[in-house]
Amino acid sequence: MSYHVAFWNLENLFAPEGYAGREPWVAKAMQKELGGWSDALFRRKVSQLVSIIRQMKAGAGPDILGVCEVENQFALQALADGLNQALPGRRYELVHVDAAQEQRGIDTAFLFDANQLTANRSELFSHWVMRRTGTRDITQITFVTAAGKQIVALANHWPSRSSSTGDGPEYSAGFRATAGETLAYWHDRIREKKGDDVAVVVLGDFNDDPYDKSITIHAQGGRDKGDVQRAKSAKFYNFAWEYMTQTVADRNGKKRLLNGTLYFGSDASVFDQIMVSRGLLTGKSGLRVVDGSARIEAYPKAVSHRVGEGPIRFGLPYGDAAKNVNLDGYSDHFPVSVLIEAV
């Protein structure tokens, strides 16, 4: 039995303008940004996301999908409903905690196939990453297979590299260091409760590359499998190192280097990463990552022909959202995935 585990930054999946269930402070903060973000645009955005997600796992769809930049349960449920309609064999359910303290009201969450896995909701946690300008959360949940094996999954969206004062990544690096320390702390606590060989998979948009200190030092995520397998302390192996030089066929069938999950102009970054604990490398957890399965889910129709060959974005709901969309776009990030098998 194998489990396809994926992550995608959905690029501002907000409920439509005027959504009645929106928190008042979010409605006030986002009033200008969501101008013109109609129900028709929202539904088109969901449809575009579904068209990519359904292709994962050779057309079967993922078993677990971590996401970020989703506003609330309403938006997440619309995505689940679209996937359930597109993939009749699936029964996607939600794992979601409302990040009420996040400045723009965007959350991390999971969709999972309830036909394949159970979510132990008594082990659902939202870990706040505190910083001077607000918070972001890390959503933690334990999934249980039919055979009783546990996968502890944590969905991350670390603080942005920009700041309200216009300063660059150096100014905000401390925020991501704090997020890395928060993740490492909870990795330690998980091992204390479930043993050193527990299967932990960490997914997210870290807003840093795999070689940045927030990942390598603070979160303890490295590129040496042997080091993680032998370590007595809590360390992660980072699969981003395996897909940093991935190639993809463009719409004309030409192979191109795809060395990032998002692009700023022609500069690629690998902010979307998957890290796993020792137990998923050795198989002592009863589960193991399939060698060579980590990949960027970059499908030809979603790859831009612009310089850098990055993702085709749907567009941000900034200003008058109705004038800033590409109905044939998806997100400004590519999804990433890995395959986990029972052993």
C-alpha positions in Angstrom: 0.0 0.0 0.0 1.3 3.4 -0.9 0.3 7.0 0.1 0.8 10.0 -2.2 1.5 13.0 0.0 1.5 16.4 -1.6 1.6 20.1 -0.7 0.5 23.2 -2.6 0.5 26.9 -1.9 -2.9 27.8 -3.4 -2.1 31.5 -3.9 -4.8 33.3 -2.0 -7.8 31.0 -2.2 -10.2 33.5 -0.7 -14.0 33.1 -0.5 -15.9 35.5 -2.8 -16.2 39.2 -2.0 -19.1 39.7 0.4 -18.9 36.2 1.8 -21.2 36.3 4.8 -19.1 34.1 7.1 -15.9 36.2 6.8 -14.5 37.4 10.1 -15.2 41.2 10.4 -11.5 42.1 10.9 -10.5 40.1 7.7 -13.4 41.8 5.8 -12.1 45.2 6.9 -8.4 44.4 6.2 -9.1 42.8 2.8 -11.9 45.0 1.5 -9.7 46.6 -1.2 -7.9 43.5 -2.1 -11.0 41.5 -2.6 -12.8 44.1 -4.7 -14.4 42.3 -7.7 -13.5 38.8 -6.4 -16.8 37.3 -7.5 -18.3 33.9 -6.9 -17.7 33.1 -10.6 -14.0 34.0 -10.3 -13.7 32.0 -7.0 -15.4 28.9 -8.7 -13.1 29.2 -11.7 -10.0 29.4 -9.4 -11.2 26.2 -7.6 -11.8 24.4 -10.9 -8.3 25.3 -12.1 -6.8 24.0 -8.9 -8.8 20.8 -9.2 -7.6 20.2 -12.7 -4.0 20.0 -11.5 -4.6 18.1 -8.2 -6.6 15.4 -9.9 -3.6 14.5 -12.1 -1.4 13.5 -9.1 -0.6 9.9 -8.4 -1.1 9.0 -12.1 -4.6 10.4 -12.2 -5.8 9.0 -8.9 -5.2 12.2 -6.9 -3.2 12.5 -3.7 -4.0 10.6 -0.5 -2.9 13.6 1.6 -2.7 17.2 0.4 -1.3 19.9 2.6 -2.2 23.4 1.6 -1.6 27.0 2.5 -3.0 30.4 1.6 -6.6 29.2 2.0 -8.9 31.6 3.8 -11.3 29.4 5.6 -13.3 26.2 5.8 -15.7 27.4 3.2 -13.0 27.8 0.6 -11.3 24.5 1.6 -14.6 22.6 1.4 -15.3 24.0 -2.1 -11.9 22.5 -3.2 -12.7 19.2 -1.5 -16.1 19.1 -3.2 -14.5 19.7 -6.6 -12.0 16.9 -6.1 -14.7 14.5 -4.9 -16.7 15.2 -8.0 -13.7 14.9 -10.3 -12.4 11.7 -8.6 -15.4 9.6 -7.7 -13.3 7.0 -5.9 -12.1 9.5 -3.5 -13.7 10.9 -0.3 -11.7 14.0 0.7 -12.3 15.4 4.1 -10.8 18.5 5.8 -8.3 19.1 8.6 -8.5 22.8 9.4 -7.9 25.2 12.2 -9.0 28.8 11.7 -5.8 30.9 12.0 -7.8 33.8 13.6 -4.6 35.7 14.5 -3.0 35.7 11.0 -3.1 39.2 9.6 -4.7 38.4 6.2 -6.8 35.4 7.5 -5.0 32.8 5.4 -4.5 29.3 6.8 -2.6 26.0 6.5 -4.7 22.9 6.3 -5.0 19.4 4.9 -7.3 17.4 2.6 -7.2 13.7 3.0 -8.9 10.6 1.5 -11.1 9.2 4.3 -11.4 6.0 2.3 -7.7 5.4 2.9 -6.8 7.2 6.1 -8.3 8.3 9.4 -7.5 11.7 10.9 -7.0 11.4 14.7 -8.6 14.7 15.6 -7.6 14.4 19.2 -4.1 15.0 17.9 -4.9 18.1 15.9 -2.8 21.0 17.0 -2.2 24.6 15.7 1.2 25.8 16.7 1.5 29.6 16.6 4.7 31.1 15.2 4.8 34.5 17.0 6.5 37.6 15.6 6.2 41.3 16.1 3.8 41.8 13.1 1.4 39.0 13.8 1.4 35.2 13.7 1.3 32.2 11.3 0.3 28.7 12.3 1.7 25.2 11.8 -1.1 22.7 11.5 -0.3 19.3 13.0 -2.4 16.2 12.6 -1.9 12.4 13.0 -3.2 10.3 10.1 -3.7 6.6 10.7 -3.6 4.0 8.0 -6.0 1.0 7.8 -3.2 -1.1 9.2 -2.8 1.2 12.2 0.4 2.9 11.1 0.7 6.6 12.1 1.9 9.5 10.0 2.3 12.8 11.9 2.0 15.6 9.3 2.7 19.3 9.8 1.7 21.9 7.2 3.7 25.1 7.3 3.6 28.6 5.8 6.5 30.5 7.2 6.7 34.3 7.4 7.2 36.2 4.2 10.6 37.5 3.0 9.1 41.0 2.6 8.0 43.3 5.3 5.6 46.2 5.8 8.5 48.6 5.8 9.8 47.4 2.5 12.9 45.7 3.9 14.2 42.5 2.3 14.8 39.0 3.4 17.6 39.9 5.8 15.2 41.9 7.9 12.6 39.1 8.1 15.1 36.2 8.5 14.6 36.2 12.2 10.9 35.5 11.8 11.6 32.3 9.8 14.3 31.3 12.2 11.6 31.5 14.9 9.3 29.3 12.7 12.2 26.8 12.3 12.8 26.6 16.0 9.0 26.2 16.6 9.0 23.2 14.1 12.1 21.7 15.7 10.6 22.0 19.2 7.5 20.2 18.2 9.5 17.5 16.4 11.2 16.8 19.8 7.9 16.7 21.6 6.4 14.3 19.0 9.4 11.9 19.5 9.0 12.1 23.2 5.4 10.9 22.9 5.6 8.5 20.0 9.2 7.3 20.0 12.3 8.2 18.0 11.2 6.2 14.9 7.8 7.9 14.5 6.9 8.8 10.9 6.9 12.6 10.6 6.4 14.4 7.3 6.8 18.2 7.2 5.3 20.0 4.2 5.2 23.7 3.5 6.0 27.0 1.8 9.0 28.0 4.0 9.8 31.2 2.2 13.4 30.2 2.4 15.5 27.8 0.3 16.8 24.4 1.5 20.2 25.9 2.3 19.0 28.8 4.4 19.7 28.7 8.1 16.1 28.7 9.1 15.9 25.2 7.5 19.4 23.8 8.1 20.1 25.1 11.6 16.8 26.0 13.2 14.6 23.3 11.8 17.4 20.8 11.6 16.6 19.9 8.0 19.5 18.6 6.0 20.6 16.9 2.7 22.4 13.9 4.1 20.2 10.9 4.5 22.8 8.9 6.5 23.2 11.7 9.0 19.4 11.7 9.7 19.3 7.9 9.9 22.1 7.8 12.4 21.2 10.8 14.4 20.0 10.4 18.0 18.5 13.9 18.0 15.5 15.1 16.1 16.6 15.8 12.5 14.8 15.9 9.1 15.9 14.9 5.7 14.9 17.5 3.1 13.7 16.0 -0.2 13.9 19.4 -1.9 17.6 18.6 -2.6 16.4 15.7 -4.9 14.1 17.8 -7.1 16.1 21.0 -7.3 17.4 19.9 -10.7 14.2 18.3 -12.0 13.3 18.7 -15.7 9.8 19.1 -17.2 8.4 18.9 -20.7 6.8 22.1 -21.8 3.7 22.3 -24.0 5.9 21.6 -27.1 7.4 18.5 -25.5 10.8 20.2 -25.0 12.6 19.2 -21.8 13.5 22.2 -19.6 15.3 22.5 -16.3 12.8 23.2 -13.6 15.0 24.2 -10.7 12.4 25.9 -8.5 8.9 25.8 -7.2 8.2 29.5 -7.8 10.0 32.2 -9.8 10.6 35.9 -9.3 11.3 37.1 -12.9 13.9 34.6 -14.1 15.2 33.7 -10.6 14.0 30.3 -9.2 13.5 29.6 -5.6 12.7 26.3 -3.8 10.5 27.5 -1.0 8.1 24.5 -1.2 9.7 21.6 0.5 9.1 18.2 2.0 11.1 17.0 5.0 10.8 13.6 6.8 12.0 12.1 10.1 14.3 9.2 10.5 11.5 6.6 10.7 10.4 7.4 7.2 13.9 6.8 5.9 14.7 3.5 7.7 11.2 2.0 7.6 11.2 1.4 11.3 8.0 3.3 11.6 6.3 0.7 9.4 6.3 3.2 6.6 9.0 4.5 4.2 9.5 7.1 1.5 9.8 5.5 -1.9 13.3 6.2 -3.4 13.2 8.7 -6.2 9.5 9.6 -5.7 10.0 13.2 -4.5 9.0 15.6 -7.3 7.7 19.0 -8.3 4.2 18.4 -9.7 4.7 20.7 -12.7 2.3 19.7 -15.5 3.0 21.1 -19.0 -0.2 23.2 -19.2 0.7 24.9 -15.9 4.2 25.9 -16.9 4.7 29.4 -18.3 6.6 30.0 -21.5 8.1 33.2 -20.0 11.7 33.4 -18.9 12.3 31.0 -16.1 9.4 28.7 -17.0 7.7 29.2 -13.7 4.0 28.5 -12.8 1.1 30.3 -14.5 -0.6 32.2 -11.8 -4.3 32.8 -11.6 -3.7 36.2 -10.1 -3.7 37.9 -6.8 -6.8 39.5 -5.4 -5.1 42.9 -4.9 -7.0 46.1 -5.7 -9.8 45.3 -8.1 -9.4 41.5 -8.3 -11.6 41.3 -11.3 -8.9 43.1 -13.4 -5.9 41.1 -12.1 -6.7 37.5 -13.0 -5.7 35.0 -15.7 -8.6 32.6 -16.0 -6.3 30.0 -17.5 -3.8 30.3 -14.5 -3.5 28.2 -11.4 -1.1 29.4 -8.6 2.3 31.2 -8.3 3.7 28.0 -6.8 4.1 24.5 -8.2 2.9 21.6 -5.9 5.4 19.1 -4.5 4.9 15.5 -3.6 6.4 12.3 -2.3 5.2 8.7 -2.1 5.2 6.8 1.2 4.8 3.0 1.2 4.0 0.4 3.9 6.9 -1.9 4.8 
